[in-house]
């Protein structure tokens, strides 16, 4: 499934560089060009009946969402906040046909 995603993603979406080409992740992370695009794609996939996830949205996800519990000030970590808001994760425990349907939605909605 990861290979299908890699080959079929629209050019506007990228795969984090640290994800090895031969990796078989439990969830497949995709970096969107903006938080708005990430939210749009999340909703488009859900509307089409596919489960996607918001990776670390909010940044201290899952669990406590109050940054004060961790002495975390989001304003001090703008890069982490930016990236967390732009990552969409795709399911990998699906069939090839389901992955192709997800790619169809991404191709249609991300361009």
OpenMM code with the backbone's topology and positions (N, CA, C; nanometers):
from openmm import Vec3, app, unit

residues = "UNK UNK UNK UNK UNK UNK UNK UNK UNK UNK UNK UNK UNK UNK UNK UNK UNK UNK UNK UNK UNK UNK UNK UNK UNK UNK UNK UNK UNK UNK UNK UNK UNK UNK UNK UNK UNK UNK UNK UNK UNK UNK UNK UNK UNK UNK UNK UNK UNK UNK UNK UNK UNK UNK UNK UNK UNK UNK UNK UNK UNK UNK UNK UNK UNK UNK UNK UNK UNK UNK UNK UNK UNK UNK UNK UNK UNK UNK UNK UNK UNK UNK UNK UNK UNK UNK UNK UNK UNK UNK UNK UNK UNK UNK UNK UNK UNK UNK UNK UNK UNK UNK UNK UNK UNK UNK UNK UNK UNK UNK UNK".split()
positions = [
    Vec3(0.0842, -0.1182, 0.0000),
    Vec3(0.0000, 0.0000, 0.0000),
    Vec3(0.0890, 0.1250, 0.0000),
    Vec3(0.1956, 0.1220, 0.0799),
    Vec3(0.2869, 0.2359, 0.0829),
    Vec3(0.3449, 0.2628, -0.0562),
    Vec3(0.3770, 0.1587, -0.1297),
    Vec3(0.4308, 0.1755, -0.2652),
    Vec3(0.3274, 0.2390, -0.3577),
    Vec3(0.2015, 0.1975, -0.3446),
    Vec3(0.0954, 0.2589, -0.4257),
    Vec3(0.0838, 0.4075, -0.3950),
    Vec3(0.0855, 0.4401, -0.2672),
    Vec3(0.0783, 0.5811, -0.2288),
    Vec3(0.1954, 0.6597, -0.2876),
    Vec3(0.3155, 0.6060, -0.2732),
    Vec3(0.4337, 0.6771, -0.3218),
    Vec3(0.4228, 0.7068, -0.4720),
    Vec3(0.3747, 0.6095, -0.5462),
    Vec3(0.3679, 0.6247, -0.6918),
    Vec3(0.2509, 0.7121, -0.7364),
    Vec3(0.1443, 0.7174, -0.6567),
    Vec3(0.0240, 0.7836, -0.7029),
    Vec3(-0.0099, 0.9173, -0.6405),
    Vec3(0.0720, 0.9643, -0.5473),
    Vec3(0.0418, 1.0919, -0.4820),
    Vec3(0.0513, 1.2084, -0.5794),
    Vec3(-0.0391, 1.3057, -0.5654),
    Vec3(-0.0249, 1.4264, -0.6475),
    Vec3(0.1057, 1.4980, -0.6128),
    Vec3(0.1573, 1.5720, -0.7065),
    Vec3(0.2858, 1.6409, -0.6877),
    Vec3(0.2806, 1.7454, -0.5769),
    Vec3(0.1616, 1.7925, -0.5412),
    Vec3(0.1497, 1.8943, -0.4365),
    Vec3(0.1692, 1.8368, -0.2968),
    Vec3(0.1672, 1.7047, -0.2839),
    Vec3(0.1843, 1.6384, -0.1539),
    Vec3(0.3205, 1.5705, -0.1509),
    Vec3(0.3833, 1.5696, -0.0340),
    Vec3(0.5143, 1.5059, -0.0225),
    Vec3(0.5150, 1.4051, 0.0914),
    Vec3(0.6087, 1.3143, 0.0831),
    Vec3(0.6307, 1.2137, 0.1863),
    Vec3(0.7505, 1.2601, 0.2685),
    Vec3(0.7412, 1.2566, 0.4013),
    Vec3(0.8567, 1.2973, 0.4824),
    Vec3(0.9823, 1.2212, 0.4415),
    Vec3(1.0935, 1.2925, 0.4310),
    Vec3(1.2189, 1.2341, 0.3828),
    Vec3(1.2697, 1.1203, 0.4705),
    Vec3(1.2368, 1.1217, 0.5981),
    Vec3(1.2862, 1.0169, 0.6874),
    Vec3(1.2135, 0.8841, 0.6713),
    Vec3(1.1036, 0.8826, 0.5957),
    Vec3(1.0304, 0.7588, 0.5724),
    Vec3(1.1004, 0.6833, 0.4595),
    Vec3(1.1677, 0.5752, 0.4945),
    Vec3(1.2463, 0.4995, 0.3973),
    Vec3(1.1578, 0.4462, 0.2847),
    Vec3(1.2169, 0.4330, 0.1666),
    Vec3(1.1426, 0.3844, 0.0503),
    Vec3(1.0844, 0.2455, 0.0709),
    Vec3(1.1495, 0.1637, 0.1508),
    Vec3(1.1018, 0.0272, 0.1721),
    Vec3(1.0228, 0.0124, 0.3017),
    Vec3(0.9902, 0.1234, 0.3653),
    Vec3(0.9159, 0.1190, 0.4919),
    Vec3(0.7720, 0.0741, 0.4678),
    Vec3(0.7181, 0.0063, 0.5679),
    Vec3(0.5779, -0.0362, 0.5666),
    Vec3(0.5121, 0.0195, 0.6926),
    Vec3(0.4856, 0.1497, 0.6934),
    Vec3(0.4325, 0.2133, 0.8146),
    Vec3(0.2886, 0.1713, 0.8459),
    Vec3(0.2539, 0.1818, 0.9726),
    Vec3(0.1172, 0.1516, 1.0163),
    Vec3(0.0212, 0.2566, 0.9608),
    Vec3(0.0644, 0.3806, 0.9558),
    Vec3(-0.0090, 0.4903, 0.8918),
    Vec3(0.0902, 0.5591, 0.7985),
    Vec3(0.0439, 0.6045, 0.6839),
    Vec3(0.1317, 0.6643, 0.5846),
    Vec3(0.1193, 0.8164, 0.5914),
    Vec3(0.2236, 0.8861, 0.6392),
    Vec3(0.2161, 1.0314, 0.6525),
    Vec3(0.2418, 1.1037, 0.5207),
    Vec3(0.1603, 1.2050, 0.4953),
    Vec3(0.1737, 1.2883, 0.3766),
    Vec3(0.1786, 1.4328, 0.4240),
    Vec3(0.2738, 1.5077, 0.3739),
    Vec3(0.2871, 1.6481, 0.4115),
    Vec3(0.2178, 1.7342, 0.3062),
    Vec3(0.1179, 1.8090, 0.3506),
    Vec3(0.0419, 1.8976, 0.2628),
    Vec3(0.1081, 2.0359, 0.2596),
    Vec3(0.0841, 2.1131, 0.1547),
    Vec3(0.1456, 2.2449, 0.1471),
    Vec3(0.0909, 2.3456, 0.2479),
    Vec3(-0.0273, 2.3184, 0.3048),
    Vec3(-0.0855, 2.4102, 0.4027),
    Vec3(-0.1764, 2.3339, 0.4978),
    Vec3(-0.2028, 2.3946, 0.6119),
    Vec3(-0.2951, 2.3349, 0.7072),
    Vec3(-0.4352, 2.3289, 0.6472),
    Vec3(-0.4701, 2.4307, 0.5720),
    Vec3(-0.6017, 2.4333, 0.5080),
    Vec3(-0.6174, 2.3161, 0.4112),
    Vec3(-0.5121, 2.2872, 0.3345),
    Vec3(-0.5166, 2.1735, 0.2421),
    Vec3(-0.5289, 2.0430, 0.3191),
    Vec3(-0.4553, 2.0295, 0.4289),
    Vec3(-0.4633, 1.9089, 0.5103),
    Vec3(-0.6058, 1.8869, 0.5608),
    Vec3(-0.6673, 1.9908, 0.6115),
    Vec3(-0.8044, 1.9801, 0.6619),
    Vec3(-0.9023, 1.9510, 0.5489),
    Vec3(-0.8815, 2.0133, 0.4338),
    Vec3(-0.9679, 1.9890, 0.3177),
    Vec3(-0.9599, 1.8431, 0.2735),
    Vec3(-0.8377, 1.7910, 0.2625),
    Vec3(-0.8205, 1.6516, 0.2200),
    Vec3(-0.8749, 1.5548, 0.3234),
    Vec3(-0.8540, 1.5851, 0.4500),
    Vec3(-0.9083, 1.5024, 0.5582),
    Vec3(-1.0597, 1.4891, 0.5406),
    Vec3(-1.1263, 1.6024, 0.5209),
    Vec3(-1.2717, 1.6005, 0.5068),
    Vec3(-1.3154, 1.5333, 0.3768),
    Vec3(-1.2433, 1.5578, 0.2680),
    Vec3(-1.2778, 1.4963, 0.1400),
    Vec3(-1.2672, 1.3439, 0.1476),
    Vec3(-1.1631, 1.2956, 0.2140),
    Vec3(-1.1486, 1.1502, 0.2291),
    Vec3(-1.2587, 1.0930, 0.3171),
    Vec3(-1.2900, 1.1598, 0.4266),
    Vec3(-1.3984, 1.1136, 0.5145),
    Vec3(-1.5319, 1.1119, 0.4399),
    Vec3(-1.5582, 1.2172, 0.3633),
    Vec3(-1.6833, 1.2256, 0.2871),
    Vec3(-1.6930, 1.1112, 0.1861),
    Vec3(-1.5801, 1.0719, 0.1302),
    Vec3(-1.5760, 0.9615, 0.0333),
    Vec3(-1.5758, 0.8246, 0.1016),
    Vec3(-1.5802, 0.8228, 0.2358),
    Vec3(-1.5881, 0.6967, 0.3086),
    Vec3(-1.4549, 0.6349, 0.3456),
    Vec3(-1.3490, 0.7142, 0.3420),
    Vec3(-1.2166, 0.6622, 0.3754),
    Vec3(-1.1670, 0.7243, 0.5048),
    Vec3(-1.1067, 0.6425, 0.5877),
    Vec3(-1.0562, 0.6901, 0.7159),
    Vec3(-0.9145, 0.7431, 0.6984),
    Vec3(-0.8996, 0.8702, 0.7227),
    Vec3(-0.7663, 0.9298, 0.7278),
    Vec3(-0.7518, 0.9896, 0.8663),
    Vec3(-0.6329, 1.0290, 0.9006),
    Vec3(-0.6115, 1.0822, 1.0341),
    Vec3(-0.5377, 1.2137, 1.0322),
    Vec3(-0.5547, 1.2874, 1.1395),
    Vec3(-0.4812, 1.4125, 1.1596),
    Vec3(-0.3666, 1.3784, 1.2538),
    Vec3(-0.2483, 1.3814, 1.2034),
    Vec3(-0.1316, 1.3402, 1.2797),
    Vec3(-0.0875, 1.4529, 1.3711),
    Vec3(-0.0950, 1.4285, 1.4986),
    Vec3(-0.0530, 1.5261, 1.5989),
    Vec3(-0.1231, 1.6604, 1.5826),
    Vec3(-0.2536, 1.6540, 1.5697),
    Vec3(-0.3353, 1.7746, 1.5693),
    Vec3(-0.4379, 1.7613, 1.6804),
    Vec3(-0.4212, 1.8242, 1.7910),
    Vec3(-0.3170, 1.9195, 1.8260),
    Vec3(-0.1824, 1.8496, 1.8471),
    Vec3(-0.0782, 1.9270, 1.8612),
    Vec3(0.0576, 1.8740, 1.8673),
    Vec3(0.0763, 1.7709, 1.9781),
    Vec3(0.0116, 1.7883, 2.0911),
    Vec3(0.0261, 1.6933, 2.2029),
    Vec3(-0.0776, 1.5819, 2.1944),
    Vec3(-0.1022, 1.5329, 2.0770),
    Vec3(-0.2022, 1.4300, 2.0517),
    Vec3(-0.1363, 1.2942, 2.0494),
    Vec3(-0.1937, 1.1867, 2.0923),
    Vec3(-0.3190, 1.1776, 2.1668),
    Vec3(-0.2940, 1.2005, 2.3154),
    Vec3(-0.3976, 1.2155, 2.3864),
    Vec3(-0.3851, 1.2364, 2.5304),
    Vec3(-0.4164, 1.3788, 2.5673),
    Vec3(-0.3497, 1.4292, 2.6700),
    Vec3(-0.3788, 1.5653, 2.7154),
    Vec3(-0.3572, 1.6669, 2.6032),
    Vec3(-0.4495, 1.7573, 2.5898),
    Vec3(-0.4381, 1.8587, 2.4858),
    Vec3(-0.4042, 1.9963, 2.5425),
    Vec3(-0.3876, 2.0039, 2.6732),
    Vec3(-0.3521, 2.1298, 2.7363),
    Vec3(-0.1997, 2.1400, 2.7394),
    Vec3(-0.1405, 2.2289, 2.6589),
    Vec3(0.0056, 2.2379, 2.6518),
    Vec3(0.0705, 2.2754, 2.7846),
    Vec3(-0.0033, 2.3404, 2.8722),
    Vec3(0.0532, 2.3802, 3.0011),
    Vec3(0.0913, 2.2589, 3.0860),
    Vec3(0.0225, 2.1463, 3.0689),
    Vec3(0.0553, 2.0252, 3.1440),
    Vec3(0.1973, 1.9770, 3.1151),
    Vec3(0.2498, 2.0114, 2.9991),
    Vec3(0.3845, 1.9704, 2.9580),
    Vec3(0.4823, 2.0871, 2.9562),
    Vec3(0.4390, 2.2003, 3.0073),
    Vec3(0.5203, 2.3220, 2.9979),
    Vec3(0.5590, 2.3489, 2.8530),
    Vec3(0.4641, 2.3249, 2.7631),
    Vec3(0.4859, 2.3420, 2.6188),
    Vec3(0.4172, 2.4700, 2.5747),
    Vec3(0.4944, 2.5577, 2.5146),
    Vec3(0.4398, 2.6808, 2.4604),
    Vec3(0.4457, 2.6702, 2.3082),
    Vec3(0.3303, 2.6504, 2.2434),
    Vec3(0.3307, 2.6343, 2.0977),
    Vec3(0.4004, 2.7472, 2.0230),
    Vec3(0.3998, 2.8668, 2.0775),
    Vec3(0.4646, 2.9794, 2.0097),
    Vec3(0.6169, 2.9653, 2.0052),
    Vec3(0.6728, 2.8840, 2.0946),
    Vec3(0.8180, 2.8632, 2.0954),
    Vec3(0.8631, 2.7570, 1.9952),
    Vec3(0.7673, 2.6854, 1.9367),
    Vec3(0.7995, 2.5753, 1.8450),
    Vec3(0.7209, 2.5898, 1.7143),
    Vec3(0.7454, 2.6976, 1.6413),
    Vec3(0.6656, 2.7223, 1.5202),
    Vec3(0.6826, 2.6155, 1.4120),
    Vec3(0.8003, 2.5558, 1.4014),
    Vec3(0.8213, 2.4528, 1.2994),
    Vec3(0.7401, 2.3281, 1.3333),
    Vec3(0.7444, 2.2851, 1.4579),
    Vec3(0.6659, 2.1683, 1.5002),
    Vec3(0.5170, 2.1940, 1.4805),
    Vec3(0.4720, 2.3118, 1.5165),
    Vec3(0.3308, 2.3462, 1.5023),
    Vec3(0.2898, 2.3484, 1.3552),
    Vec3(0.3757, 2.4036, 1.2712),
    Vec3(0.3466, 2.4103, 1.1278),
    Vec3(0.3370, 2.2705, 1.0681),
    Vec3(0.4359, 2.1886, 1.0947),
    Vec3(0.4377, 2.0539, 1.0363),
    Vec3(0.3227, 1.9696, 1.0892),
    Vec3(0.2966, 1.9751, 1.2183),
    Vec3(0.1873, 1.8973, 1.2754),
    Vec3(0.0548, 1.9331, 1.2097),
    Vec3(0.0374, 2.0587, 1.1770),
    Vec3(-0.0869, 2.1018, 1.1150),
    Vec3(-0.1003, 2.0639, 0.9686),
    Vec3(0.0101, 2.0271, 0.9059),
    Vec3(0.0074, 1.9966, 0.7624),
    Vec3(0.0150, 1.8480, 0.7303),
    Vec3(0.0308, 1.7632, 0.8323),
    Vec3(0.0421, 1.6197, 0.8047),
    Vec3(-0.0947, 1.5534, 0.8074),
    Vec3(-0.1182, 1.4772, 0.7046),
    Vec3(-0.2371, 1.3936, 0.6923),
    Vec3(-0.1853, 1.2506, 0.6893),
    Vec3(-0.2476, 1.1614, 0.7661),
    Vec3(-0.1985, 1.0240, 0.7565),
    Vec3(-0.3049, 0.9359, 0.6931),
    Vec3(-0.2562, 0.8472, 0.6099),
    Vec3(-0.3419, 0.7592, 0.5310),
    Vec3(-0.3349, 0.6175, 0.5844),
    Vec3(-0.4445, 0.5428, 0.5742),
    Vec3(-0.4437, 0.4056, 0.6237),
    Vec3(-0.3586, 0.3146, 0.5350),
    Vec3(-0.2993, 0.2132, 0.5961),
    Vec3(-0.2211, 0.1162, 0.5196),
    Vec3(-0.2779, -0.0253, 0.5308),
    Vec3(-0.3717, -0.0458, 0.6213),
    Vec3(-0.4297, -0.1796, 0.6389),
    Vec3(-0.5569, -0.1917, 0.5546),
    Vec3(-0.5409, -0.1636, 0.4252),
    Vec3(-0.6523, -0.1633, 0.3312),
    Vec3(-0.6125, -0.2403, 0.2059),
    Vec3(-0.7087, -0.2569, 0.1165),
    Vec3(-0.6806, -0.3269, -0.0096),
    Vec3(-0.6188, -0.2305, -0.1109),
    Vec3(-0.5617, -0.2875, -0.2155),
    Vec3(-0.5068, -0.2057, -0.3235),
    Vec3(-0.6151, -0.1164, -0.3831),
    Vec3(-0.7360, -0.1720, -0.4027),
    Vec3(-0.8454, -0.0929, -0.4608),
    Vec3(-0.8826, 0.0250, -0.3716),
    Vec3(-0.8850, 0.0037, -0.2411),
    Vec3(-0.9157, 0.1131, -0.1485),
    Vec3(-0.8069, 0.2208, -0.1552),
    Vec3(-0.6811, 0.1792, -0.1635),
    Vec3(-0.5714, 0.2759, -0.1750),
    Vec3(-0.5847, 0.3561, -0.3040),
    Vec3(-0.6234, 0.2893, -0.4130),
    Vec3(-0.6421, 0.3598, -0.5400),
    Vec3(-0.7584, 0.4583, -0.5317),
    Vec3(-0.8637, 0.4224, -0.4599),
    Vec3(-0.9758, 0.5153, -0.4396),
    Vec3(-0.9292, 0.6378, -0.3606),
    Vec3(-0.8478, 0.6164, -0.2578),
    Vec3(-0.7923, 0.7276, -0.1798),
    Vec3(-0.7070, 0.8167, -0.2686),
    Vec3(-0.6248, 0.7563, -0.3513),
    Vec3(-0.5406, 0.8344, -0.4424),
    Vec3(-0.6247, 0.9142, -0.5417),
    Vec3(-0.7358, 0.8557, -0.5869),
    Vec3(-0.8258, 0.9281, -0.6767),
    Vec3(-0.8785, 1.0546, -0.6092),
    Vec3(-0.9197, 1.0421, -0.4820),
    Vec3(-0.9694, 1.1586, -0.4079),
    Vec3(-0.8571, 1.2618, -0.3948),
    Vec3(-0.7383, 1.2171, -0.3589),
    Vec3(-0.6264, 1.3095, -0.3411),
    Vec3(-0.5916, 1.3792, -0.4728),
    Vec3(-0.5905, 1.3039, -0.5822),
    Vec3(-0.5601, 1.3638, -0.7127),
    Vec3(-0.6646, 1.4692, -0.7502),
    Vec3(-0.7888, 1.4391, -0.7233),
    Vec3(-0.8976, 1.5305, -0.7583),
    Vec3(-0.8976, 1.6557, -0.6699),
    Vec3(-0.8701, 1.6385, -0.5409),
    Vec3(-0.8871, 1.7470, -0.4450),
    Vec3(-0.7607, 1.8267, -0.4136),
    Vec3(-0.6439, 1.7720, -0.4444),
    Vec3(-0.5188, 1.8390, -0.4055),
    Vec3(-0.4579, 1.9213, -0.5177),
    Vec3(-0.5183, 1.9228, -0.6318),
    Vec3(-0.4621, 1.9985, -0.7443),
    Vec3(-0.5384, 2.1252, -0.7703),
] * unit.nanometer
topology = app.Topology()
chain = topology.addChain("A")
for resn in residues:
    res = topology.addResidue(resn, chain)
    for name in ("N", "CA", "C"):
        topology.addAtom(name, app.Element.getBySymbol(name[0]), res)
